[in-house]
Amino acid sequence: MFNSVNNPFQNRSVSSSTSSDSNGKRQKEDPKKELKKYLEEEEPDEVRIGGQPILTEDEVLAMTKSYIAKLKDEHSENEKAQKKLDKYLENFDIKKFMKKNPNMTSPDFYMVMFNETESLVK
């Protein structure tokens, strides 16, 4: 009924890759022990996607000035927006900004700056 296509092992015995003890029973690790092992391992709860470095105050200040300059260039025909952006940059407090947005990465910075300046250029 079975030919060599259906049964490639034909009359040869197939041995299992699982080790056996002296009684011939398979040794498997207890799933409860394995789960306990994973639960006992200490891992940090915080996960940083992409491994982006956290920005320093100097970096945030430089990026803010650059971001505002870019916005001013894009809206050069709108004098009202120019004044609002100048005022925003003049009143920008780096300490307060960093305290309000701790552990900020570069993508976080651009998201926050977009949200804060969107109303200034409209």
Disulfide bonds with the S-S distance in Angstrom:
none
